[in-house]
Amino acid sequence: MKGGKSDNRYTGSLTGIGMQIYLNGKYCSREEAKVSVFDHGFLYGDGVFEGIRAYNGRIFKLEEHLQRLYESAHHLLLDIPLSMEEMAEATLETVRRNNLQDAYIRTVVSRGPGDLGLDPQKCSGSTVVIIADKISLYAQEYYDHGLSVTTAVTRQRNANTLEPRIKSLNYLNNILVKIEATQAGVLDAIVLNEQGYVVEGSGCNVFIVNKYGELITPPIYLGILEGVTRNTVMELAAKEGITVKEAPFTRHDLYIAGECFLTGTAAELVPVTSVDGRAIGGGVPGPMTKKLMEIFHNYAQNTGTPVYS
């Protein structure tokens, strides 16, 4: 075993065997996959993670996701005991061992076991977990007819305290936003920063179409997670001749937008048709949203790193 990577490859069918999880260089069942209660990921949320998708036996944007994972870890001075190439192979192998064509992959790197103090130098070494499973954030009806959302009282965390571009295990701010959405009887909420600008959803990026037909999304400097799906949608839209801008906008701009949608690895593209009880556009998914949903779906289904090559 080198760098935490298993050398006992398995490529056969896993029908009836059950889920296989990568844990620190080994593959084990869901029941056997355990980490220490002294792991600082559990005690303090000290770690990073990624959500990645596989479509038709190909992992979508694997390099981009791993780049963000390693950048987040670098910011936190968190050592990942695998090279990026080894992590990519471990990700592919986890999907293979679970015999999946379409999957949601969760990669987690925590600080590892330590004592009850904060000092990460007292941790014995990072914990690396890769899970390949299925996920469905929203029922098909919401992709067909759109989401109703609210705006959250909880504001985006300040970049001076915790940089929003770090996809860390400390997701408490996002969870509080999700709780607000649930209590309001909707599935998601829009987050504002301290200046009142729209930044993102509980776990998604936000796009609107303004009255000039331009596609607008908040810029990174306002305090957002730089989403892989967000960047892909921007690239695909530009290729279609759509004017794409990263520009600040307020809740008022959101209310009067012609269209709105959310993007994320798990959610993909989901239309938003109502915000705080105000219909967006005609109160149905708009033509640009539907066009980009179709383009993204076709692109994602036919692009990526082959799992079973």
C-alpha positions in Angstrom: 0.0 0.0 0.0 1.4 3.4 -1.0 0.2 6.7 0.3 -2.9 5.2 1.8 -4.0 3.7 -1.6 -5.2 0.1 -1.6 -3.4 -2.3 -3.9 -6.0 -5.1 -3.9 -8.2 -3.9 -6.8 -11.6 -5.5 -7.2 -13.4 -5.2 -10.5 -16.2 -7.8 -10.3 -19.9 -7.4 -9.6 -20.9 -6.4 -6.1 -24.5 -7.5 -6.3 -25.7 -8.5 -2.8 -22.4 -7.7 -1.1 -23.3 -4.2 0.2 -21.7 -0.8 0.3 -18.0 -0.5 0.3 -16.4 2.6 1.9 -12.8 3.8 1.6 -11.4 4.5 5.0 -7.7 5.3 5.4 -6.5 3.1 2.6 -8.8 0.2 3.2 -12.3 -0.8 2.0 -14.9 -1.8 4.5 -18.6 -2.2 4.9 -20.9 0.5 6.1 -21.1 -1.2 9.5 -17.3 -1.5 9.8 -16.5 2.1 8.7 -15.9 3.8 12.0 -13.8 6.8 13.1 -12.6 7.8 16.6 -14.8 9.9 18.8 -11.6 11.9 19.4 -11.3 12.8 15.7 -11.2 16.6 15.5 -13.6 16.4 12.5 -16.2 15.1 15.0 -15.1 17.2 18.0 -14.6 20.5 16.2 -15.7 20.3 12.5 -12.0 20.4 11.6 -11.8 19.1 8.1 -12.9 19.5 4.5 -15.1 17.6 2.1 -16.3 17.4 -1.4 -19.5 16.2 -3.1 -18.9 14.7 -6.5 -21.2 13.1 -9.1 -20.9 10.2 -11.5 -23.0 9.8 -14.6 -23.1 6.8 -16.9 -19.9 5.4 -15.5 -18.0 8.7 -15.6 -17.0 11.0 -12.7 -18.0 14.5 -13.6 -15.4 17.2 -13.1 -13.2 15.0 -10.8 -10.1 17.2 -11.3 -12.0 20.4 -10.4 -13.5 18.9 -7.3 -10.2 17.5 -6.1 -8.5 20.8 -6.8 -10.9 22.5 -4.5 -10.5 19.8 -1.8 -6.8 20.3 -1.8 -7.0 24.1 -1.9 -9.4 24.0 1.1 -7.0 21.7 3.0 -4.0 23.9 2.2 -5.8 26.9 3.6 -6.4 25.0 6.9 -2.9 23.6 7.0 -4.5 20.1 6.8 -2.3 17.4 5.4 -3.9 15.0 3.0 -1.8 11.8 3.0 -2.6 10.9 -0.6 -1.4 12.8 -3.7 -4.2 14.2 -5.9 -3.6 11.3 -8.4 -3.9 8.7 -5.6 -7.1 10.4 -4.3 -8.5 10.3 -7.9 -7.7 6.6 -8.2 -9.2 5.9 -4.7 -12.4 7.7 -5.8 -12.7 5.7 -9.0 -12.0 2.5 -7.1 -14.7 3.3 -4.5 -17.3 3.7 -7.3 -16.1 0.5 -8.9 -16.3 -1.5 -5.7 -19.9 -0.4 -5.4 -20.7 -1.3 -9.0 -22.3 2.1 -9.7 -22.9 3.9 -13.0 -24.6 6.9 -11.4 -23.5 8.0 -8.0 -23.0 10.7 -5.5 -19.5 10.6 -4.0 -18.7 12.2 -0.6 -15.0 12.7 0.1 -14.1 13.7 3.6 -10.7 14.6 5.1 -10.7 15.4 8.8 -7.8 16.4 11.1 -7.8 12.9 12.7 -7.7 11.7 16.3 -6.3 14.0 18.9 -7.0 15.1 22.5 -9.8 17.2 23.8 -7.9 20.4 23.2 -8.0 22.5 20.0 -4.3 22.1 19.0 -4.2 20.2 15.6 -0.6 19.4 16.1 -1.7 16.9 18.7 -3.7 14.9 16.2 -2.0 11.7 15.0 -2.9 12.0 11.3 -5.7 12.9 8.9 -8.7 10.6 8.4 -9.7 10.1 4.8 -13.2 8.7 3.9 -14.8 8.2 0.5 -18.4 7.1 0.2 -20.2 6.3 -3.1 -24.0 6.2 -2.9 -27.1 7.7 -4.4 -28.7 11.1 -3.6 -31.8 12.9 -4.6 -32.3 16.4 -3.1 -35.5 17.3 -4.8 -38.4 15.3 -6.3 -38.9 15.6 -10.0 -41.9 17.8 -9.6 -39.6 20.6 -8.4 -37.5 20.4 -11.5 -40.7 20.5 -13.6 -42.5 23.3 -11.7 -39.9 25.1 -9.6 -39.1 25.7 -5.9 -40.6 28.2 -3.5 -37.9 29.6 -1.2 -37.6 32.2 1.5 -34.8 34.6 2.4 -33.0 33.6 5.6 -32.4 35.8 8.7 -29.1 34.0 9.1 -26.5 35.9 7.2 -23.5 34.6 5.4 -20.4 34.2 7.6 -17.8 36.9 7.3 -14.8 35.9 5.2 -12.6 37.5 7.9 -13.7 34.7 10.2 -14.0 31.7 7.9 -13.4 32.0 4.1 -16.6 30.8 2.4 -14.6 29.3 -0.4 -13.3 26.6 2.0 -15.7 23.7 1.8 -15.1 22.8 5.5 -16.9 20.3 7.8 -18.1 23.3 9.8 -21.5 23.6 8.0 -23.4 25.0 11.0 -24.3 28.3 9.2 -25.7 26.3 6.3 -27.7 24.1 8.6 -29.2 27.1 10.4 -30.3 28.4 7.0 -31.9 25.0 6.2 -33.7 25.0 9.5 -35.1 28.4 8.7 -36.4 27.0 5.3 -38.0 24.0 7.0 -39.7 26.2 9.6 -41.0 28.4 6.8 -42.5 25.4 5.0 -40.2 25.5 2.0 -37.2 23.4 0.8 -34.5 26.1 0.7 -33.6 29.6 1.7 -31.6 32.4 0.0 -28.7 33.8 2.1 -27.6 37.4 2.2 -24.3 38.8 3.3 -23.9 41.5 5.9 -24.3 44.2 3.2 -27.6 42.8 2.1 -26.4 41.3 -1.2 -27.7 37.8 -2.3 -24.9 35.3 -2.0 -26.2 31.7 -2.1 -28.7 29.1 -0.9 -28.2 26.7 2.0 -26.0 24.5 -0.1 -26.3 25.9 -3.7 -25.2 28.8 -5.8 -27.8 31.3 -7.1 -28.5 32.6 -10.6 -31.0 35.1 -11.9 -32.0 36.4 -15.4 -32.5 40.1 -15.3 -34.8 42.3 -17.5 -32.1 42.6 -20.1 -31.9 38.8 -20.6 -28.5 38.6 -18.9 -27.6 35.7 -16.6 -26.3 37.0 -13.3 -24.6 35.2 -10.4 -23.0 36.7 -7.3 -19.2 37.2 -7.6 -16.8 35.3 -5.4 -15.7 38.3 -3.4 -19.2 38.7 -1.9 -18.6 35.5 0.1 -19.7 32.4 -1.8 -18.5 28.9 -2.3 -17.1 28.8 -5.8 -19.3 26.0 -7.1 -18.1 23.5 -9.7 -21.6 23.3 -11.2 -21.8 27.1 -11.0 -18.7 27.5 -13.1 -19.8 24.8 -15.6 -23.2 26.5 -16.1 -21.4 29.9 -16.7 -19.2 28.2 -19.3 -22.1 26.4 -21.1 -24.2 29.6 -21.1 -21.4 31.7 -22.6 -21.0 29.0 -25.4 -24.7 29.5 -26.2 -24.2 33.2 -26.7 -25.9 34.1 -23.4 -24.4 37.2 -21.6 -23.1 36.0 -18.3 -22.1 38.3 -15.5 -20.7 38.0 -12.0 -22.3 41.0 -10.3 -23.8 41.9 -6.9 -27.6 42.0 -6.7 -30.0 42.5 -3.8 -33.2 40.9 -2.7 -35.2 43.5 -4.7 -33.3 42.4 -7.9 -34.2 38.8 -7.0 -37.9 39.7 -6.6 -38.1 41.4 -10.0 -36.0 38.9 -11.9 -37.4 37.2 -14.9 -36.0 33.8 -13.9 -34.0 32.3 -11.0 -32.4 28.9 -10.4 -30.0 27.2 -8.0 -27.0 25.1 -8.9 -25.0 22.5 -7.0 -23.5 19.1 -7.4 -26.3 17.2 -5.8 -29.1 19.6 -7.0 -27.7 20.1 -10.5 -30.0 23.0 -11.8 -33.3 23.5 -10.0 -35.7 26.4 -10.9 -36.9 28.9 -8.3 -40.4 30.2 -9.1 -41.3 32.0 -5.8 -39.2 34.0 -3.3 -40.8 35.2 0.0 -44.3 34.7 -1.6 -43.4 36.7 -4.7 -43.6 35.0 -8.0 -40.5 35.1 -10.1 -41.2 35.9 -13.7 -44.4 34.1 -14.6 -44.2 31.8 -11.6 -43.0 28.9 -13.7 -39.5 27.8 -14.8 -38.3 30.3 -17.5 -37.1 29.5 -21.0 -33.4 30.2 -20.2 -33.6 28.0 -17.1 -35.1 25.1 -19.0 -32.6 25.5 -21.8 -29.6 25.4 -19.4 -31.1 22.5 -17.5 -31.2 20.5 -20.8 -27.7 21.6 -21.9 -26.2 20.8 -18.5 -27.9 17.4 -18.3 -26.6 16.4 -21.7 -23.2 17.7 -21.0 -22.9 15.9 -17.6 -24.2 12.6 -19.0 -21.5 12.5 -21.6 -18.4 14.1 -19.9 -16.0 12.9 -17.2 -13.3 10.5 -16.1 -14.2 6.9 -17.0 -14.7 4.6 -14.0 -14.5 1.3 -15.8 -12.0 1.9 -18.5 
